[in-house]
Amino acid sequence: MKDKFIELTLGSYIISHGYNSKNKEMMEHVPSDKFSKKIVPISRIKSVSEKYILTNYVDGRWIYWEYNEDYETVKSMLV
């Protein structure tokens, strides 16, 4: 099966590294002062909110990307 991709303009992001022994999510905030275009495989996208697009990442991690496009635009690209 061939992967499909979308182009998004992404900025700051948050990496979820899993959970600690007290079941608290371990988050790493990575700020960016600008947005840049990236090609994202649709198969990596788990959800989209009005501010973030959630994708899977390496080694079972998750990444929450801020995106610059309008929510309805991203929705129409995926539906």
VEXZALUM-486254 format. One record per residue: x, z, y of N, C-alpha, C in turn. Coordinates in steps of 0.2 Angstrom, whole numbers, plus 5000, padded with zeros to 4 digits. Layout:
# VEXZALUM-486254
XZYXZYXZY ...
//
This chain:
# VEXZALUM-486254
500450004994500050005000500450005006 500349965011500749955017500450005022 500950045025500750085031500550055037 500050075040499850055047500050095052 500150075058500450115063500050105070 500150155074499850145081500450165086 500450145092500950155097500550205102 500950265102500650315107501250335112 501050365117501450395122501450465122 502050495119502050565117502550605121 502450665122502850705126503050775123 502950825126503150895123502850905116 503150945112502850955105502951025103 502551045098502651105094502751095087 503251125084503351115077503151185074 502751175068502551235064502951235058 503351285058503851295052503551335046 502951345046502651385041502451455043 502451505039502151565040502751615038 502751675042503251725040502951775035 503251825033503051875028502351915030 502251915037501651945039501051895040 501151835038500651775038500551755045 501051765049501051735056501351665057 501051625060501351555060501951555064 502551525062503151515066503151455069 503151455076503051395080503651385085 503851325085504451315090504251265095 504251285101503951245107504551195109 504451135110505051085112504751055118 504951075124504651045130505050975132 504650935135504950875137504650855145 505150835149504950825156504650755157 504650715151504350645152503950625145 503550575145503250555140503650485138 503650475131503950405129503550375123 503550315123503150275118503550285111 503050295106503250305099502850265095 503050245089502650215084502550265079 501950275077501750335072501350305066 501550315060501150295055500450335054 499950295054499250325053499250375048 499550365042499550405036499850475038 500250485043500450555045500050595049 499550555052499050595057498550635053 498550695055498050745052497450755056 497550765063496950775067497150755074 496650745078496750725085496250775089 496550805094496150845099496150815106 495850835111495950815118496650815121 497050865118497750875120498250855115 498150865109498650855104498450815098 498950775096498950745089499350775084 499050795079499350835073499650795068 500250795066500550755061500950795056 501050765050501450805046502250785048 502650825046503350825048503750835042 504450835042504850845036504850915033 504950915027504950985023504351025024 503750995024503151025024502951055031 503251035036503151065042502551015046 502251045051501751005055502051005062 501850955066502050945073501450925077 501350965082500850955087501150915093 500950855094501250815100500750815105 500950825112500550805117500550725118 499950705120499950625121499650615127 499850555130499650535137499050495137 498850465132498250415132497650465132 497150425134496450455134496250475127 495850525126495650545119495250485116 494750455120494350405117494750345115 495250325119495750275117496050285111 496350345110496650355103496150355098 495550385099494950385094494850315092 494750265097494550195095495150165091 495750185092496350155089496350175081 496050235080496050255073495350245069 494850235073494150225069494050155068 
//
